[in-house]
Amino acid sequence: MKYLHTMVRVTNIEDSLRFYCEGLGLEEVRRIENEKGRFTLIFLRAPGDEGGQVELTYNWDPEDYTGGRNFGHLAYRVQDIYALCQHLQDMGVVINRPPRDGHMAFVKSPDGISVELIQDGHLDPQEPWASMPNTGTW
């Protein structure tokens, strides 16, 4: 058995690719446009990771998606949680659970999917992160 991917539905391809690719640093590995089914599938992965992927599913006919938190979350090991959180914050992404401990943070995609960021190795707590409160849900 081999883990393949996790699918999340998105409502705006450009906003989602900005978050997942420009923000988190994932790369697009393939795209499928299905005119008959009226959907687009975009598969992303972390650079150098040949393991599981994230499949962004965009349905061409508008739908309301609720309950993104019911899904749980995606999780990524990162090289520098402080630098990534700063980068995301500079892009306008809310850091819902700041990396106060230097180990873990949570953000949300434009469609409300929780993403956990986990530091690879140990970083000492740093300001301004150590004093930041949680914002919203994560």
N, C-alpha and C positions, 0 to 999 in steps of 0.2 A: 504494500500500500504506500502511496506517495501523496502527500498534501499538495493540492494544485493551486487553489485560489479561494479568496473570500470575495463575494459580490456585494457591492453597495450601490444603491440606486442614487442617481444624481439628477438635479433639475437644470443645471447649467454646466455644459462641458468646459467652457473657458474658465469659469470661476473654480471649478473642481480641479482642473489641470494646474491652474495657478497655485492652489493650495498644496496639492499632492506633489507636483513636480518642482515648481519654483520654491515653494515653502519647505516641504519635507525633503526634497531632493530625489524623489523617485523618478524613474525613467520609463517612458512608454516603450513597450516591447512589441505590441501589435494592436491593430484596430480592425474591427469588423463592422461594416455598414450593412444592415439587412433591410432593404427597401420593402420586401414583402411583410416582414414582421414589424417594420417601422421602429427599429431600435439601432443603437450604436453601442458596441462593446469596446472598451479600451482597457488593455491589460498593462499594469504597472508593476515595477519591482524596484527594490533598492539596488543601487549599483553594486555589481560584484556578487549579488545574491542570486543563486540559481534556484533557490527554494520557492516557496509559495508566493503568489502574486495577489494583487488587489485588482479585481475586475470592476470597473466603473460601468454601470449600465444606464444608458440614457434612452428613455422611451420618447419617441418623437411627439406623441400625443400627450399634452399636459396632464399630469396627475398630481394629487396632493399626497405627499408621503409624511406619515407621522410615526412617532415611536422609535426614532433613531436610537434612543438610549436603550430600548428593549434589546437591541442587537448586542449590546455589550460594548466592546471596543476593539480597535486594531492596536497592535503594540509594535514598536520599533526600538531596537538598541541603537543608540547614537554615540558618536565620538565625543561631542562636547555639548551637553544639554543646555548650558548657559548660552553658548553662541547660537544654537539653533532656536532657543526660545526668544532671544533678542532679534534674530532674523525674522521669525514669524511675527513678533510684536511690531517690528518696523513695517511689515507688510499689512498691518491692521488686524492681525489675528489676535483674539483675546486668549490670554494664557489663563485658562479656567482654574487649574491647580498648578501654581508656580513650583519650580524645582527648589523649594526651600531647603531640602536636605541634600541637594546636589545629586540626587538619585532618580527622582521620578517627577514627571509633569504630565498634565493633560491639556489638550486643546480640542477644538471641534472643527470639522470640515464645514464648508458652506451649507451642507445638507444636514448638519447636526450629528454627524458620526463622531463619536469620541475616539480620540487617538492618544494612546499612552506612549510617552517617550521615556525610555529607561537608559540611564547613563551606563556606558561600557566602562567598568572600572569605578574607581572612587574619586570623587571631587569633594573638597571641603565646601560647606555652605558659604555662599557669597551674597553680598548685597548687590542690587536691591532685592534679589529673589528671596533671601532668607526672611525678610520682613513682609513680603507681599501676602495679602489675604487671598482666599479663594474668590472666584468671580463666577456666579451662576452655578449651573450643574455640570458635572463631568462624568 
